[in-house]
Amino acid sequence: LCVPPHQLRVTAHYPEDFLVIFTQPAHHANVVHCGTLRVDNANFTILPWREDGHAGFA
């Protein structure tokens, strides 16, 4: 997956460890489709983020 660093943003995001925002929808789709990403000998599980999965009820 060749995603140039300037085309994504990684931020801390509770309750996940981090959130990755892609500028290109195709990059997002490719990474989610693969399900895992290996960076410097570390495996990361990739899941799509959905607002309704993180909604709180008052």
VMD Tcl script that builds the backbone (N, CA, C; Angstrom):
set m [mol new atoms 174]
animate dup $m
set s [atomselect $m all]
$s set {name element resname resid chain x y z} {
  {N N LEU 1 A 0.862 -1.183 0.000}
  {CA C LEU 1 A 0.000 0.000 0.000}
  {C C LEU 1 A 0.891 1.223 0.000}
  {N N CYS 2 A 0.972 1.869 -1.102}
  {CA C CYS 2 A 1.832 3.046 -1.226}
  {C C CYS 2 A 0.996 4.303 -1.045}
  {N N VAL 3 A 0.859 4.711 0.202}
  {CA C VAL 3 A 0.122 5.934 0.513}
  {C C VAL 3 A 1.151 6.972 0.944}
  {N N PRO 4 A 1.314 8.036 0.188}
  {CA C PRO 4 A 2.262 9.071 0.575}
  {C C PRO 4 A 1.875 9.677 1.928}
  {N N PRO 5 A 2.848 9.933 2.787}
  {CA C PRO 5 A 2.552 10.470 4.121}
  {C C PRO 5 A 1.725 11.754 4.109}
  {N N HIS 6 A 1.867 12.568 3.071}
  {CA C HIS 6 A 1.114 13.826 3.033}
  {C C HIS 6 A -0.362 13.601 2.689}
  {N N GLN 7 A -0.745 12.349 2.381}
  {CA C GLN 7 A -2.133 12.066 2.036}
  {C C GLN 7 A -2.879 11.323 3.142}
  {N N LEU 8 A -2.332 11.364 4.352}
  {CA C LEU 8 A -3.044 10.808 5.495}
  {C C LEU 8 A -2.655 11.569 6.755}
  {N N ARG 9 A -3.511 11.435 7.759}
  {CA C ARG 9 A -3.250 12.085 9.052}
  {C C ARG 9 A -3.568 11.066 10.139}
  {N N VAL 10 A -2.674 10.919 11.114}
  {CA C VAL 10 A -2.869 9.995 12.229}
  {C C VAL 10 A -3.023 10.821 13.495}
  {N N THR 11 A -4.107 10.546 14.235}
  {CA C THR 11 A -4.360 11.271 15.479}
  {C C THR 11 A -4.760 10.291 16.573}
  {N N ALA 12 A -4.516 10.668 17.823}
  {CA C ALA 12 A -5.009 9.888 18.957}
  {C C ALA 12 A -6.523 10.031 18.974}
  {N N HIS 13 A -7.219 8.942 19.303}
  {CA C HIS 13 A -8.680 9.000 19.260}
  {C C HIS 13 A -9.264 7.979 20.221}
  {N N TYR 14 A -9.878 8.423 21.308}
  {CA C TYR 14 A -10.497 7.523 22.277}
  {C C TYR 14 A -11.829 7.029 21.738}
  {N N PRO 15 A -12.192 5.778 21.853}
  {CA C PRO 15 A -11.543 4.718 22.620}
  {C C PRO 15 A -10.499 3.933 21.827}
  {N N GLU 16 A -10.319 4.198 20.549}
  {CA C GLU 16 A -9.276 3.523 19.786}
  {C C GLU 16 A -7.922 4.101 20.169}
  {N N ASP 17 A -6.863 3.402 19.777}
  {CA C ASP 17 A -5.524 3.929 20.013}
  {C C ASP 17 A -5.245 5.115 19.109}
  {N N PHE 18 A -5.755 5.055 17.891}
  {CA C PHE 18 A -5.539 6.148 16.951}
  {C C PHE 18 A -6.579 6.095 15.846}
  {N N LEU 19 A -6.658 7.180 15.095}
  {CA C LEU 19 A -7.557 7.297 13.950}
  {C C LEU 19 A -6.719 7.779 12.776}
  {N N VAL 20 A -6.855 7.131 11.637}
  {CA C VAL 20 A -6.139 7.537 10.428}
  {C C VAL 20 A -7.157 8.119 9.460}
  {N N ILE 21 A -6.884 9.317 8.996}
  {CA C ILE 21 A -7.760 9.993 8.044}
  {C C ILE 21 A -7.014 10.086 6.717}
  {N N PHE 22 A -7.612 9.520 5.682}
  {CA C PHE 22 A -7.013 9.519 4.349}
  {C C PHE 22 A -7.626 10.629 3.513}
  {N N THR 23 A -6.803 11.299 2.699}
  {CA C THR 23 A -7.336 12.333 1.817}
  {C C THR 23 A -7.961 11.725 0.567}
  {N N GLN 24 A -7.546 10.525 0.207}
  {CA C GLN 24 A -8.064 9.860 -0.988}
  {C C GLN 24 A -8.950 8.677 -0.590}
  {N N PRO 25 A -10.219 8.665 -0.995}
  {CA C PRO 25 A -11.105 7.546 -0.667}
  {C C PRO 25 A -10.559 6.183 -1.121}
  {N N ALA 26 A -9.853 6.141 -2.233}
  {CA C ALA 26 A -9.302 4.869 -2.719}
  {C C ALA 26 A -8.259 4.314 -1.753}
  {N N HIS 27 A -7.450 5.176 -1.162}
  {CA C HIS 27 A -6.463 4.717 -0.180}
  {C C HIS 27 A -7.174 4.131 1.035}
  {N N HIS 28 A -8.196 4.816 1.498}
  {CA C HIS 28 A -8.991 4.331 2.635}
  {C C HIS 28 A -9.574 2.958 2.318}
  {N N ALA 29 A -10.193 2.816 1.168}
  {CA C ALA 29 A -10.827 1.552 0.784}
  {C C ALA 29 A -9.807 0.419 0.701}
  {N N ASN 30 A -8.640 0.680 0.148}
  {CA C ASN 30 A -7.606 -0.350 0.025}
  {C C ASN 30 A -7.105 -0.816 1.383}
  {N N VAL 31 A -6.865 0.111 2.283}
  {CA C VAL 31 A -6.359 -0.243 3.611}
  {C C VAL 31 A -7.411 -1.016 4.394}
  {N N VAL 32 A -8.659 -0.571 4.365}
  {CA C VAL 32 A -9.731 -1.277 5.081}
  {C C VAL 32 A -9.923 -2.673 4.487}
  {N N HIS 33 A -9.847 -2.794 3.180}
  {CA C HIS 33 A -10.006 -4.094 2.523}
  {C C HIS 33 A -8.930 -5.086 2.973}
  {N N CYS 34 A -7.700 -4.624 3.133}
  {CA C CYS 34 A -6.604 -5.510 3.558}
  {C C CYS 34 A -6.788 -5.981 5.002}
  {N N GLY 35 A -7.300 -5.136 5.867}
  {CA C GLY 35 A -7.570 -5.527 7.249}
  {C C GLY 35 A -6.405 -5.397 8.202}
  {N N THR 36 A -5.192 -5.489 7.708}
  {CA C THR 36 A -4.011 -5.287 8.545}
  {C C THR 36 A -2.986 -4.487 7.765}
  {N N LEU 37 A -2.130 -3.834 8.508}
  {CA C LEU 37 A -1.075 -3.023 7.915}
  {C C LEU 37 A 0.186 -3.266 8.730}
  {N N ARG 38 A 1.290 -3.558 8.073}
  {CA C ARG 38 A 2.556 -3.809 8.759}
  {C C ARG 38 A 3.471 -2.612 8.546}
  {N N VAL 39 A 3.937 -2.044 9.664}
  {CA C VAL 39 A 4.842 -0.894 9.623}
  {C C VAL 39 A 5.980 -1.160 10.603}
  {N N ASP 40 A 7.204 -1.167 10.120}
  {CA C ASP 40 A 8.380 -1.389 10.971}
  {C C ASP 40 A 8.211 -2.597 11.888}
  {N N ASN 41 A 7.873 -3.732 11.331}
  {CA C ASN 41 A 7.710 -4.998 12.058}
  {C C ASN 41 A 6.577 -5.000 13.075}
  {N N ALA 42 A 5.660 -4.078 12.977}
  {CA C ALA 42 A 4.481 -4.050 13.853}
  {C C ALA 42 A 3.235 -4.191 12.986}
  {N N ASN 43 A 2.326 -5.059 13.400}
  {CA C ASN 43 A 1.066 -5.245 12.678}
  {C C ASN 43 A -0.025 -4.397 13.306}
  {N N PHE 44 A -0.784 -3.722 12.474}
  {CA C PHE 44 A -1.903 -2.906 12.921}
  {C C PHE 44 A -3.176 -3.460 12.300}
  {N N THR 45 A -4.190 -3.693 13.124}
  {CA C THR 45 A -5.491 -4.117 12.633}
  {C C THR 45 A -6.243 -2.879 12.182}
  {N N ILE 46 A -6.757 -2.910 10.978}
  {CA C ILE 46 A -7.446 -1.762 10.402}
  {C C ILE 46 A -8.937 -2.065 10.309}
  {N N LEU 47 A -9.737 -1.208 10.903}
  {CA C LEU 47 A -11.192 -1.330 10.859}
  {C C LEU 47 A -11.787 -0.001 10.427}
  {N N PRO 48 A -12.902 -0.026 9.709}
  {CA C PRO 48 A -13.549 1.243 9.355}
  {C C PRO 48 A -14.154 1.873 10.604}
  {N N TRP 49 A -14.071 3.182 10.704}
  {CA C TRP 49 A -14.671 3.910 11.823}
  {C C TRP 49 A -16.069 4.328 11.422}
  {N N ARG 50 A -16.990 4.125 12.340}
  {CA C ARG 50 A -18.375 4.525 12.075}
  {C C ARG 50 A -18.881 5.324 13.256}
  {N N GLU 51 A -19.452 6.467 12.982}
  {CA C GLU 51 A -19.946 7.336 14.048}
  {C C GLU 51 A -20.984 6.631 14.909}
  {N N ASP 52 A -21.885 5.870 14.306}
  {CA C ASP 52 A -22.930 5.217 15.094}
  {C C ASP 52 A -22.367 4.146 16.033}
  {N N GLY 53 A -21.205 3.648 15.753}
  {CA C GLY 53 A -20.567 2.682 16.636}
  {C C GLY 53 A -19.947 3.312 17.861}
  {N N HIS 54 A -19.871 4.641 17.890}
  {CA C HIS 54 A -19.244 5.357 18.991}
  {C C HIS 54 A -20.180 6.373 19.619}
  {N N ALA 55 A -21.445 6.288 19.295}
  {CA C ALA 55 A -22.414 7.255 19.821}
  {C C ALA 55 A -22.720 6.946 21.281}
  {N N GLY 56 A -22.912 7.994 22.040}
  {CA C GLY 56 A -23.319 7.842 23.433}
  {C C GLY 56 A -24.768 8.261 23.584}
  {N N PHE 57 A -25.438 7.672 24.534}
  {CA C PHE 57 A -26.836 8.000 24.773}
  {C C PHE 57 A -26.967 8.631 26.138}
  {N N ALA 58 A -27.699 9.733 26.203}
  {CA C ALA 58 A -27.876 10.445 27.474}
  {C C ALA 58 A -29.111 9.953 28.193}
}
mol reanalyze $m
mol bondsrecalc $m
mol representation Tube
mol addrep $m
